Amino acid sequence: MSGRDYSIVEYYAEHERYRCGYCKSIDTNYSHGMWAHSMTVQDYQDLIDRGWRRSGRYCYKPTMHVTCCPMYTIKCAALDFKLTKSQKKVLKRFHRFLAHDDIRNPDGSLGEGSETSEGPGDGPEVMDIPDLHEKSVRAEKNSENAKLSSVDPSLTGRIGNIISSLTDTLPAAGQILSGTGELLSGAGQYLPSPGQLLSGTGQLLSAPGELLSGTGQLLSGTGQLLSAPGQLLSGTAQQLLSAPGQLLSGTSQFLSGVIDSASEVSELETTRKSNSSVSSNEPKKFVTPGKGCDASKPPCKKAKLVRLERKKEKLMQKGFSEEEIEKMMVGNKKQAPAAKSLEDFLKDTLPDSPAHKLEIRLVRSSPPSVEFERTSKQAHEVYQKYQFAIHGEPPEKCSFRQYTRFLVSSPLKSWNPSDGPPQGYGSFHQQYWLDGRLIAVGVIDILPRCVSSVYFYYDPEMGQLSLGTYASLQELSLVRSLHQHASALEYYYMGFYIHTCPKMRYKAAYTPSYLLCPETYTWHPVVECKCKLDQNRYCRFEEDTSIVDSDGEVVVNEILVLYRGRAMPYSIYRAINRDPSDVVETVQYAQLVGMKCARRMLVVKN
């Protein structure tokens, strides 16, 4: 990816309550969202590592401490994955079906799926985003403003921080001249104290960096910016604004508005914080806490260990010494065969003439490959059958257009580096063909550090094959295969783990798995997290209180924006739009996506 390969997003500041697809409450689900016009795979990787997910081009982040069913990002360490007994049963049963058209268990019972109907990825909540159609239409109308036509010279190599990065651009000798020697007529003091915070951005003006009149110079890190009142040095070649919005004209003041609105913004930020704390006026949602882990009792022992202990006690009662017992037990032990790997099960040998033939195809969905377009009709038909049988959705809600917007349209840019996976990074559909008939589709994103499962659907007629579990295991195997080409790709992201929804707890069965702490964005073993979630639906998993979300510390002037087709740092855009509420909204956006992404992605401004 080149340095100019920007992600372009449109942030939606609204934060309204809406329906929850898990507990079925009509107004207890909360999330923040943005429309991704385009996105690099690296930016999306960093976003999902901060709790974001995508539904088509819409990206959303649950508001964990207030939503009814907190959604914790879950990932499995694919290279260390261990099969459970139930997962092995699913694989063996599927193999018997392929070999002999037999779906019975060894005891003669019919096989039944051990997972929920959702399978890998996420379930109904992606379908319950409020006004998703309206957001789509709004984004389409705003698509012209989301096109990048030029880049401000300051972003080339990020040489210094342009103009009003108040910490770096006004050190010691940093001074600015306005034509009349005054920045604001009648203004008394701009900063009551040298260390006052401007507009909640966390940037300070120290005493040496005060605003002075009469020198005619602004010295930034790269040299002299103003040689005379209201003129730009050709050495920097920075035209800040076109004619309609000229920043320096005659005696106009360069930073008027930034300083003038500082107190306004500060008041607005204080109001916003007080409003967020006043949310206690809303009825609080409580859940009955479970008993959780009983620390007063010893941990449960495996049945095998209990049997060995009983046998040892009986032998001791018969008069055998401990040494004799040990020799007897060691002598009775059989050499354990080497455990079969996941790949051993998936590639188990079939007879020469198997009853069925399974073919798995990985096809790029965005931009659509020839193979994807050729099979899109069959894929949509399976999707319609699945949505109707599993989720009860009528055909009109499963139109080809809706299917495309939800499961085909993707903001991710394809990327094919020489040291990456053979098919490159981006959005794909993993199709399962049985005897030439499409029976299931796994929608996935291949990212720099993981395969992320978006959604999975199948033909309900094949539900007895536990296709959800089988597809998850195939996708885990895909991660292990891709790791051989891209060493950083090690994890399988399964979407969200919802502890308050029993049917979504099956994801914890893929071991070893980890949950994302919603406050520090660190990863923690799901086994440890489950005990905490038994007590409280919302938890900070990181126990070390000194660890904080350092990427959430906002430097507002370094946030990148896209205004009228031009990419620029917020320091320049702030001089154009002096509305204090825009600063608050932009700071909120940066806190949610993290400064790492805020410094790379372009957020559209109108």
N, C-alpha and C positions, 0 to 999 in steps of 0.2 A: 504494500500500500504506500502510495506516495504521501509526502507531507501535506499535500493539498486535498487528500481524499477525506473530506469532512463528513461526519454524520450531521443530518439536518433534522431537528425536532421542533415540534410546536407544543409548548407546555400549556396544560389546562389547569388553572389555579383553583377551579371549583372543587369543592370537597363535600359533596352531598351524600346523604345516606341512601342506600338502595337495597334491593332484594338480595338475600343470601341464597345461593344454590345448594347449600349444605343443610342448614337448620331450617330453611324455608321461611325465615322471618322476612317480612316485606320491607323493613327499613333499618336494619342494624348492620349493614355491610358498608365499610368505608375504605376508600383508596384514593390515591393521587394518580394522575395519568398524563400521558403526552402522546401525540401522534408522531410517529417516526416516518418522515418522508423518505429518508434513506439512512442507513446505519452500517458502519463497519463491523465486522465480526469481533474485533478486539473491544470496541466500545460496548457491544451487547454482552460480551463475556464479563466485562467489569460491572455492567448494570445488574446482571443476574446474581453477581457476587455481592450485591447490595440489596437483594430482595425483590428486584423487578422481574416481570415476566411479560411476554407478548401474546396478544391474540390478534393474528393478522398483523396489521401495522400499528395497532394500538398497544402501547406499553403501559403497564399499571403496577403500582406498588401498594400493597395493603397497608392501611394505617393500623399497625399491630395492636397498640395499646387501647384502642377504642372499638375495633371491629368485633363482631359477635363470635366469629370463628377464625382466630388468628392463623395465618398461613405461613408456615416456616419453610424456607427453601431447603430442600433435601438433596444430598448427593451421595453416591456410592463410589467407594474406591475400587474401581473395576479390576485393577491389577491384583488386588488382595481378596477378591470376591470369593465367598464360600457358599456352596450350594446347601440349602436346607433339605431335610427329608421330603417335605411336601413338594419342593421345586423339582427334586429328582423324580418323584412320582409323575409329575406333569410331563417331564421330558420322556420318561419311559412309556407313558400312555400314548403320547403323540407318536413315538417311534413305532409302537405296536399298530397304531392306526395306519401309518404309512406302509408298514410292512404287510399287515394282514387284515386291514379294515376292521380292527378290533379296538374298541374304546373302553373295554371293561378293565377294572383293576384286577390284580392277582386274586383277590378274594371273590371275584365274580360280580362285584357291584359296578354300576355304571359310573364313569368318571364325571366329576363335577368340578367346575372352576373354583379355585381356592381364593381368587381375588375378586374384587368388585367388578362391576361391568365397565368401569372406566379404563382399566388396564394402565399402561404407563402414561406419563404425562398428567394433564389436569382434566378435571371433570367439568361440571356445569357452571362453575363460577365465571368461566370465560364467556359464557353465553348471556350472563346477567349484568353486563356492564351497562350502566345507565346511558341512554341516548347514544348508543354506539353508532346507529345509522346516521343520526344528526352530526355526530363528530366526523364521520366519514365524508359526508356531504360538505361540511365546513372546511375540512382539510383539502378536499378537491377544489373548492372555490379559491382557497388560499395558496394553491400550488404554484402560481406565478411568483408569489412573494418568497416561496421556498426554493427558488432556483438561484444557484450561486453563479454570479457573472464576473465578480472581481474580488480581490483580496487586498485589504489594506496593507501597505508596505510594512507596517509595524509587525505583521504576523510572519513575515519571511524570516525564518530562523529565530523568531521571538527576540530580536535585538533590543535589549532594554525593555522597559515597560512604558508604553506610550503615555506621554503627557501627564495624566493625572492618576497614575498608580501611586497613591499618596505616600506610601512607605518608601518606595524606591526612587521615585522621580523628583522628590523635593528634599534631598539631603543637603545639609550644610549650605552650599551656594545656590540652592534652588530658589529662584526668584522670578516673579512675573510682573511685567509692566502693563498697565492699561493706559489708553491714550490720555486720560485726564489725571492719571496718578491715583485714581480711586477705583476700587472694585465695586463698591456699592455706595452710592451717595446716601449719607445719613446713617449708614450702618456703623454701629459702635464697635463691637468686638465680634470676630468670627468664631473665636475659640475662647471660652471662659478660662480654660486651662490648657497648657501645651499638650496634654495627653488625652484630650476629649475624643471619643469615638464618633466618627462621622457616619450617620445613617445606618447604624447597626452593621457595618461591613467589617468591623474589626481592624480598620486601618488608622494609624495614628499620625498626627502631625507633631513631631518633636520640635522643641524650641528653635533649633537651627533652620528648620524648614518652614519658617513663617512666610506669609505672603507680603511682599514689599512692593511699593510703587516707586517709580523713578529710576530704576536701573535698566529697564528695557531688555532683560535677559531671563530666559528660563533654561537652566542647565540641567539636562537629563543625563542618564548614564552614558549616552553615546556622543554627547557634545552639545553644541549650542543650538537651540531650537528657534529662538526669535532673535533676529538681528535688529529689528526696529519695531515700534509698536504696530501690532497687527499684521506682521509679515512672517512668512515661513522661510527658513533657510533652504536654499536649493539642495544643500548637501543631504538633507533628510528626505526631500522630495515627498513630503506628506501633505496631501490635500485632504483636509479633514472633512470638509463638507462641500457639497455642490451649492450653486447660487441660492436656491430657495432657503437653505438653512445655514448660511455662512456663520462661522463661529466668530471670526475676528473681522469686523468691518468698522473702519474708522476708529472710534473710541470705545467700541463694544468691549466688554470685559470677558476675558477667557473663561474664568471659572465662576462667573455669576450664575446663580442657579444651583451649582453644586454646593457652594457654601451657604447660599441664601436659603436653600431648602433643608439644610442639615438639621435644624431644630424641628422642622415639620416631620421629616422622616423619622427622627428619633422618637417624636411623640407618637407617630403612626405605628412604629415598631413596638413601643410600649403598650399601645392599645391592642395590637395584635396578640402580644403575649398575654395580656390580661384577659382578652377574649378567650384565648385557648384555655386559660385556667378557669374561666367562668363556665366552661363547658360542663361544670359540675351541676349546672341548673338542669341539664338534660337528665332524664331518668337513667340511672346506671344499670348496666346489665350484669347480672350475677349468675354464676353457675354453681351448682352444688358440688363442693370439692369431694373428690374420692378419697379413700383411705390412704392410697399411695403405698410406698414401701414401708414396712414395719421394721424400724431399726432395732427394736428390742428382741427380734427373733433372728436366729441364724439363717443364712441364705439356704434355699432349697438345694438338695443334693440330687444328682442324676440317679435314676433307678439302677443303673449298672453299678455305680459306686456303692449304693445301699446294699445290693445283693452281695457284693464282694465283702463288705464289712460283716454281714450276717454269717457268711461262710467262714470267715476268719474266726468269729466268735465261737461257732460250733466246733471247729477244729481245736481251738484252745481248750474248750470244755472237755474234749476227748483226751487231753493231755499232751498234745503236740506243742513243741516250743515254737517261738516266733521264727527262728532260723529255719526250722523244718517246714513251717507253713509257707514261708517265702519261697523255698525251693520247690514245694509242691505247686504253688500258684504259677511260678515262672515256668515250670515244666509243662503245665497245662495250657499255657498261652500259645496260641497259634500265630504264625507269622502273618501279620496283617498285610493284605494286598495293597498295592499303591492305589491311593484314592483317584478316582476318575475325575478329570477336569471338566469344566463346562463344555469345552470344545469336544472332548471325548463323547459326551452325551449327544451333542448336537450333530456330530458327524459319525454317529454309530452306523456300522455297516448294515445295509439293507439287502434283502434277498435279490437274486438276479431279476426276478419279475415281481416287484413290489405292487401292492394293491393300489397305491397312489404315488404320485410324483409331486413333490413340493419344489417350487422355484422362488427364490427371493431376489428381487431386483431393487437396487438403489438408484433412483432417478432424481435428477435435479428438478426442483419445482419452481425455482425463481433465480434467474430467468428460466422459463420452462424449456426443458429439453424436448427433442423430437419424440422420444419415447414417452415422456410425460403427457404431451399433448395428444398422442395417439391413444392413450389409455384413460384420458380424463373422464370420458363418459361413463365407463365402467366404474371408476373410482367414485363418481358422484352417486351412481345408483346404489352402491354398497353403503355410502354415507346416509342416503335417504332411508334405507331399510333399518340401519342401526339407530338413527335418531328417533324414528317412529317406534320401534320395538323397545328400545332401552329407555329413552327419555320422553316418549309419548308426544313428540312434536309432529304436527300435521305437515303434509307435503309442502304447503305454501311457505312454511318457515324454513324449508330445506331446499330452497331454489338453488340453481347452479350459481347464480350471482352471490347468494349468501354463503354458499360453500366456498366459492373462490375467495371472497373477502376474509373469511374466517380461517381457512386452512391452506390456501394456495398463495395469496398475496403476502409478500414478506418484504420488510424494509432492508434485509441483509444483503449487502453487496457480495457477490461471489469473489473469491480470492484464491488464486492458484499459485502459491509460491513453490519454488523448486524443492524446498525441504518440508513441504506439507503433505497431507494425504493425497493419494492418487487422483481422487475426484475433486480435490480442493475443499475450501470451506464455504459455508453458506447454508441454504435451506433445501431439504430433500424430502422425498416420500420413499419409505421402504415398503415395497409392495410384496404381498404373499400370494402366490399363484398356485392353486391346487388343481392339478390335471387341466391346466390351461384356463382356469376360472379364477378371477380375482376374489379372494375371500377376506382380506384384511389389509389395512394400510396404517403404517406408523409414520406420523409427521414429526420430523426431527430437524434440529439445527446442528451442524458440525462446526464447532467453535475451537479456538486455539487451545483450550484446556479441557474440553469436554464434548460429549454428545449430549445435547439437551432435548429431552422428549417433550414435544408440544402437545400432541394429542394422539389417540389411537382409536380406530373404529374397525368393526368387523361385520361380516354377514351373520346375523342372529341365528341362522340355520346351523352354523358351525360352533355355537356357543358351548357345546359339551366338550370341546377340545381345550378349554382353558387358554384361549388365544391371548388373553391379556398377559398372563404370566409367561407364556411361551415367547411373545414378542419382546417383553422386557429382557428376557435372557438372551435373545438374539441381539438386542441392542447393546447389552453388556459385552457380548462377544465382539460386536463391531468396534467398541471402544478399544478392546485389547488388540484387535487387528490393526486399527489405525495408529495405535501407539508405536507400532513397529516402524512407521514412516514419520511420525511427528512425536517426539519423545515427551513433549509437554502435555499431550492429550492423554489424560489418565482417569478422568472421572465421568460418571454417568449421572446426569441431573434428571431427577424424576418429577420436577415441578414443585408442588407444595405438599408438605405433610400437615394434615389438619387433625390434631389430637382430639378435638371435640367432636369429630365426625368418625364414628367407629369404622365405617366402610372405607375410609381413607388411611387407616392405620397400617394396612398391608404393606405399604412402602417401606416400613421399618424392618420388614423381613429380609430385605436385601442387604446383607452384611459384608463388610463393615460400612455403615452409613453414618452421615453427619448432618446435623442441623445448623443453620446459620443463626448466630445471635443477632436479634433485631436492633441492638444498640451499638455493639462494637464491630459487627460484621466479621466475627471470628467463627471458626467451625468447631463443633463439639459432638462427641459420640452420641448417637441417638439413644443408646441404652441409658446413659446418664441423664439425658434430657427428659426421658419419659417419666421418671420418678418426680421431677420438678413439675411437669405438666399435669401430673395426677393431682397436684395440690393447687396450681394456678394455671388458668388457660393462657395467660400472658407471662412470659418469663424472660429475664436476662440470663442467658446461659453462662456468660463469662463471669466468674466469681471474683476475679482480680479487679477491684474497684478503681485501680490506678490506670487501667486500660480504657481508652476512650476512642471514639471514632475520629481520628486525626484528619481523615479525608473529608470530614464534614465541616472543617473549619474554613469558612468562606473568605476568600479575598475577592471582593465583588468586581474590582476593576480588571481582573484577569479572566473573567468569564467571557466566552466568545458569543457574539450575537450575529445574526444575519438581518440586515436592514436594507430594504430596497435592492436586494441582490448583492450587497457588498458585505463581506465578512470583516468584522472589526472587533476589537476588545470593548468591553462594556465602558471603559473609561472614556472612549470617544462617543459612544451612543448616549451616555449620560448627559453630555452637553447638548444633545438634540432633544431628548425627552427628559424634562425636569420634573415629571410627575413622581412625587415621593412614593406612591403606592407601587410603582414599577420596580423600585429598588427592593422593596419588601418581597414582591413576587419573585424577583430574580434571585434573591438570596435564598428563598425557600426552595426554588428549583435546584440551586447548586447544592444545598444541604441534602436533598433527596438523591441526586445523581452522583454526588461526590465531586470534589474539585478536580480529581484526575480526569473525569469525563467532561466536566464543565470547561476545562481548559482546551479540550479537543473538539467537542461537539458544538455545533452552531444552533442556538435557540432563536427561532424566528421572532422578529419584532415588527409590528405594523405601524 
